[in-house]
Amino acid sequence: MEARPVQNLTLTWQTAGGASVALLAAGYAAKRLRRPSLGSMLREAGILLALFALWQLVGRLSLMSADHALDRAAWIHRTELALGLPDEAGWQAAVTPYPVVVKAANYYYASMHFAVMIAVLLWVFVRHRSRYAWVRTTVVLTTAVCLAVQFIPVAPPRMLPESGFVDVAAEYGQSVYGGAVGGVVVAAQLSAMPSVHVAWCVLAAVTVIVVSRSALRWLIVLHPLVTVWVVVVTANHFWADGLVALVILALAYTAQWAVRRYRTARLAAREAVEPRTAPRGAPVRH
């Protein structure tokens, strides 16, 4: 029996875009019907789906020829080795003799990327609404910059068999890139740099650690650790892909901090120079 590819949690950009418009319209209608909580939830879902649609669309576009995507990937691998970073092919070779481990890694790569991020966003929106804007803005900024970088096609390491890499997902019939799944077109394969998998898993971990007060919140650190291991042993990303993603995430946090500090300073300066107006009806002293 032929192995079936793993179902990736994805939609076409057309479907995601249409659903986004429908959700935004429904959110506006709910607001008009004086259902602000429902309206806010629908609006936020529409915004995130619009971002996802843009991500899917960018996967089909590029600013440079895809002909050199393999050359860029090979250059990244050579540069990593020259800098003394561990060889991803060696990490993968350590697990390939264990099919159960490899299959579990493939499933984790295909499913947990979206599942954890959606769960964290929903949790923050429902339980910690005041922190949601910060989290959502971080997701949007980080993903948008990653999308801009992905206009330059870079092949994943699994496309470099001459460097010792194996496409273990395809080998076990678990690839999320093997064409359409149930009529749904999967994400582009030449968007390895930077790794949105790494950016999102670290973002989710930071969110839980900062927002939650539970002593168990530190368990979320396991998610980025496992994700980084998974993207390497499945040969879907280089170390460099994850490092660039972390830099982008740090820049997103820094940008928000700088804007917040600027607004606070500007408000303080305005309050310092503007004369305080006496309350209406209060006696004026001479």
N, C-alpha and C positions, 0 to 999 in steps of 0.2 A: 504493500500500500504506500502510495506517495505521501510524504510528510507534508502537512499543511503549514504555511507560514504563520508566525505569531501575529495575532491581531494587534495592530498598533492603535493607540488611542488618538486617532487623527481624522480629519475631515479635509475635503478639497477646499481650496480658498474660496470657490464660489459658494459652496454650502455654508462654510463658516461665515462668509460675508453676509449672505442672505439671512442666516439665523441671527447675526448681530443686529442687522437692521430691524428685524422683527422684535427682538428683545428690547432694543432702545425705544421703539414705538410703544411696546407694551408698558415699559417703564414710565413713559410720558403719560400714557392713558391712566395708569394707576395713580400717578401723582395728581392728575386732574380729578380723579375720583376720591381724592383725599385718603389715599393709602400710601403714605410716604415710605414706610418700611419696605413694602413690596416693590414700590417704584424704584427705590434705591438699589435693592437687590437685582432687579431686572436690568437696571441701567449699568451696574457694575459688570454683570455677566455679559452684557452687550459690548462693553468696552474691551473686556478681555478676549472675547471672540473676534472682535475686529482686529486686535493685535495678532491673534493667531492666524487670521486670514491673510494679514500682511506677511507674516512669517512664511506661510505656505506659498504665497505669490513670489516672494523674494527667492525662494528655493528654485524657481524656474527662470530666474533672471541672473545676469552677471554683468559686471563692468569689463571683465577680461575674458579671454577665450578659455573654455574648459579644457583645451588641448594640453595645457601645462599644469593642470591640477595635480597630476601624478608627479611631475617634476618638483612642484612646491612641497608636496608631502615628503618626497625623498630628501629634499634639502632640509626640511625640519628634522627628520630623523638623523641625518648626518650631523647637523648642528647640535642636537641634543647629546649625541655620543661624544662630540668634541668638547662639550662643556662638562662632561662627566656625569650626566644624568643616567639613571638606570635604563637599560634597553627594554622597551616594552615587549619586544619579541621574546626575550628571556622570561618575563613574567607570564606571558601567555603559554609558553612551552611548559611551564611548571604545572599548569592546570589541565592542559589538553589530554593527558592520560586518564582523566577522571570525568567521564561523560556526564554524570549527575551534576557535578559542580559547574561544568560548562553550560548545560541546559538551564540550570538555575540562574546563572549569570545572564544568559540571553533573555530569560523571562523578566528578570529585574530591569534590564536595560529597556525592554519594550513597554513595561507597564508602570513602573514606579515613578518615572520622570514626570508624567502628568498627574498621576493619582495623588502623590504627596503634595504637590504644589496646589492642586485644587482643594484638597482637604485643609491645608493650612490657611488658604484664603477664606474658605468658608468658615472655619473656626474663628479667625480674627474678625470677620464681618459680623458674625452672630454674637460672639462673646466679648469682643474687645473693639467695638465700633470706632472708638476714638483713635485707635492706632491703625485702622484699616487704610486710610489715605496714604500714610507713610509706606506701608507694605505694597499697596497697589502701584504707587508711583515708582518705587524701586523696581518692581517687576517690569513696568513699562519702559523705564529708562534703560535698564540692563538689557532687556530683549531688543530694544530698538537699536542700541549701539552694536550688539551682536549681529543683528540683521545687516547693518551697514558694512561691517567687516566681511560678512558672508557673501557680499557681492563679488568678492574675489574667490573663485572656486579653489578649494583645497581638498584633495582626496583623503579619505581616512586610511589609517595604516593597513587595514585588512585588504586594501587594493595593492599592497606592495609585497607579493609573495616572494620576490627575489631578495627581500630583506628579512625573510624568515617569518612573516606574518601569515596567519590562516584566517579565512573568513569562517569562523566557527558557527555563526548563525546560519549561514547558507549550508554548511556541512551537515547540520542537524535539522535542516528544514524549518528553522525558526526565524529566518530573516524578515525584518519589517520593511526591507527595501526591495523585496523581490517582485516588484510590480504591484498591481492593484490587489487589495484584499477585500473580498466581498463588494467589488465595484468601487472601492475607495482608493484613490491614488495616494501613495505614501510620500513621505517627505523626501526632498532631494538628497542624493548621496554625496554631493560634493560641497557640503556645508560643515566640514569637520572643524574648521577654525573660525571662531572659538567654540568651545563646547558649552552649549546652552544647558546640557545635562548637569555639568559641574556648577555653572552659575546658579541655576535654579535650586539645586540641592543645598548649596551653601546658604543661599538666600532664605530657604525654608528653615534651615537650622538656626540661623541668626534670629529670624523672626520669633520662633518658639522660645529661644533662650531669653530674648529681650522682653517679650510680652508676657510670657507665663511666669507665675510665681511658684510653681510646683517644683519640688526637689527632683522630680522625675524628668524635668524638661531637658536635662543634660543627655538623656538617652537619644535625643534627636541627632546628636553628633554622629551616631552610628550611620545615619543615612548618607551624609556626604562621604564618610570613609568607605562605605560599601560601594557607593556610586563611582567614586574615583577608581577603585579596584576593578569594578565591573567594566567601565568604559575602556580600561587598559587591557584586561585579559580577553575581552571580546574583540579587541583591535578596532574599535570604533573611533578612538581618539588618542592623540599623543599627549604626553605630559604638557607640552607647550600649549595645546588647545585649552586645557584646564587652567593653566597659569594666566593666559591672556583673559580668560573668562573672569577669573578672580580679580584681575586688575580693573576690568570694566565694572564689576560689581562694587569694588572699592570706590571707583570714581563716581558711581551713582549715589552712594552714601555720602561722599564728600560734597557733591553738588547740592544735595538736599540740605546738608548741614550748613553750607555757605549761604544758601538762599534764606534759610531760617534765621541765621545770625544777622544777615543784612537787613531783613525785615524788622527784627527786634531792635537793632541799632537805629534804624530809620524811625521807628515808632517812638523810641525813647527820645530821640532828638526833636521830633515834632512836639512831643509833650513838654519838652523843656523850653521851647521858644514860643509856643502859643500861650497867650494869657488865658488864665482860667476865668471863664464867664460866671458871674455871680448868678445863683438860681433866681428864676423869675419870682418877683415879689419880695426878694430879700432887700433889707434896707441898705442903702449905699452910704458908707462912712466918708465924711469930709474931714 
